[in-house]
Amino acid sequence: MASIRKQLKLKIKEEQKQKASSIRLLKLARKPKVYNTDPSMYDKLGHLETHRYDFRHIHIAYCMFFNNTEYEAIERKCDDIPNSLYIQKLKDEWNRYIEMNTEEIVDETVCAS
């Protein structure tokens, strides 16, 4: 059985892949030939910046949380400073998730004996 930390890591990676795919599609939707043929795509363009913001901050938090990477090593040349409160919130949520699920496993082990 994979550890809780590894399961969380894989879950975050999968969500990031889906978000990246969504970002690519929304970037394509900005082209006139796309949104002229499919007007519904134009309505979704407002989500592009939200997805980009989330993807970037999750990436930074992921590197710091799982790999202990310093911010300077993650983004070297970036004028837009990331939201450190959001990054800390993500890391805290992941920590709580690991702690909660680890306690459940410990409780099950104790009850099984």
C-alpha positions as a printed Julia matrix, in Angstrom:
113×3 Matrix{Float64}:
   0.0    0.0     0.0
   1.31   3.41   -0.96
   1.82   5.88    1.83
  -0.69   8.67    2.41
   1.93  11.23    1.42
   2.58   9.45   -1.88
  -1.16   9.14   -2.58
  -1.61  12.86   -1.99
   1.36  13.62   -4.22
  -0.11  11.54   -7.07
  -3.53  13.15   -6.6
  -2.07  16.65   -6.83
  -0.02  15.71   -9.91
  -3.15  14.37  -11.63
  -5.11  17.52  -10.81
  -2.25  19.65  -12.14
  -2.24  17.66  -15.39
  -5.97  18.29  -15.81
  -5.54  21.97  -15.02
  -2.67  22.27  -17.54
  -4.82  20.64  -20.19
  -7.63  23.07  -19.42
  -5.22  26.02  -19.66
  -4.01  24.85  -23.09
  -7.59  24.58  -24.35
  -8.54  27.99  -23.0
  -5.45  29.57  -24.56
  -6.52  28.16  -27.91
 -10.02  29.51  -27.36
  -8.64  33.07  -27.41
  -7.97  32.78  -31.14
 -10.74  34.34  -33.24
 -11.07  31.3   -35.49
 -11.96  29.18  -32.45
 -14.39  31.42  -30.61
 -16.07  32.5   -33.86
 -16.91  28.85  -34.57
 -17.76  27.99  -30.95
 -19.13  31.02  -29.04
 -19.5   28.95  -25.86
 -15.68  28.86  -25.58
 -15.61  32.65  -25.34
 -17.64  32.49  -22.13
 -15.04  30.19  -20.56
 -12.09  32.51  -21.23
 -12.6   34.22  -17.88
 -11.45  31.02  -16.2
  -8.04  31.1   -17.89
  -6.43  33.49  -15.41
  -7.95  31.62  -12.46
  -6.55  28.32  -13.71
  -3.14  29.87  -14.34
  -3.09  31.44  -10.87
  -4.07  28.17   -9.19
  -1.65  26.09  -11.27
   1.3   28.35  -10.44
   0.6   28.5    -6.72
  -0.08  24.77   -6.42
   3.17  24.09   -8.3
   5.13  26.32   -5.92
   3.48  24.82   -2.82
   4.01  21.28   -4.17
   7.74  21.86   -4.72
   8.15  23.43   -1.29
   6.04  20.83    0.53
   7.21  17.59   -1.06
  10.73  18.47   -2.24
  11.73  21.13    0.34
  12.68  23.42   -2.55
  13.27  27.09   -1.81
  11.1   29.54   -3.74
  14.12  31.08   -5.47
  14.94  27.71   -7.03
  11.36  27.25   -8.29
  10.9   30.62  -10.02
  14.08  32.47  -10.8
  12.87  35.37  -12.93
   9.37  36.43  -12.08
   8.15  39.99  -11.55
   4.81  38.88  -10.13
   5.33  37.83   -6.51
   3.22  34.79   -5.57
   0.6   34.92   -2.84
   2.5   33.44    0.11
  -0.69  33.16    2.2
  -2.34  31.01   -0.46
   0.77  28.83   -0.74
   0.89  28.38    3.05
  -2.83  27.56    3.08
  -2.27  24.81    0.5
   0.64  23.35    2.48
  -1.39  23.45    5.7
  -4.32  21.67    4.01
  -2.01  18.95    2.71
  -0.42  18.57    6.11
  -3.84  18.21    7.77
  -4.89  15.68    5.11
  -1.79  13.56    5.79
  -2.24  13.79    9.57
  -5.95  12.92    9.41
  -5.42   9.91    7.2
  -2.39   8.72    9.14
  -4.42   8.77   12.37
  -7.14   6.64   10.72
  -4.57   4.03    9.71
  -3.07   3.99   13.2
  -6.57   3.62   14.74
  -7.4    0.73   12.4
  -4.14  -1.0    13.25
  -4.75  -0.65   16.98
  -8.32  -1.97   16.65
  -7.23  -4.91   14.48
  -4.95  -6.4    17.13
